[in-house]
Amino acid sequence: MIATTATDLVSAYYAAWQDGADHFDEATLREILAPDLVFEGPIAGHRVGAEGFLKGLFNFVSAVKAMRILQQV
């Protein structure tokens, strides 16, 4: 998977987990996330590195019952 635009990248990110934990595509996420990413959010707090982010994202996805993107700008 090669994201050629920001839109492709965002679409690939959400497609990798929006269908729930049973369809969580960790391989795709590892391809598109920088190993040294820095994330700051209200639930997960401050995270440095893809490993911790992936674990937190999987836990989040496991708790979500449904997700639907209303608009991508």
N, C-alpha and C positions, 0 to 999 in steps of 0.2 A: 504494500500500500504506500503510494507516494502522494502526499497532499501537495498540490501545486498552488493552491491559493489559501488564504485565511479561511474562506468559507468551506473549502474541502477539509481543512484541518478540524474546524469546529464540528462539522457534520460527522467526521470519522470519530471524534472524541465522544460525542453523544451516542452515536450508533453502537459504540463499543459497550455501552452499559445501560441504555435506556429500556431494554426489554427485560430487565431484572437479573438477579444473581445467577439464574440458570443459564443465561446467555452472556454473562460477563466475559468480554474478550480481552483478557489480560495481555495477550501477545500484541494486539493492535495498539493498546494503550502504551505498552513499552516502546513501540516503534515511534509513537508521536510525542511522548513526554520526554523532556530533557532529564537526564539522570540527576542533574543538579538543580532541578526546579525549586522555586521558593513559592509556597502557597500560604496565603493568609485568609482565613474565613471565620465567620461567627461561630460555627459549630466545631470545626476541626482545630481552630486556632492557627498557630504558626507551625508550618511543616517545611523542612528542608530535605530535598531528595525525593526521587520518584518512588522508592520503596515504601516509605511511610505514607505517602500520598495514596498509592495503590491500595494499601491495606485499609486506610480510612475510607476510600471511595467504595471498596467492596463492602465494608460494613454499612455504609450509607445505603448502597444499592440494595443490600439484603433487607433493610428496614422499609424501603419505599414500596408501596403497593402498586403505584402506577405513575408514569411520567409521560407528558405530552408536550412537545414544543409548540407553542402557539404562534411564535413569529421569530424568524432569524433575520436580523438586520445586518 
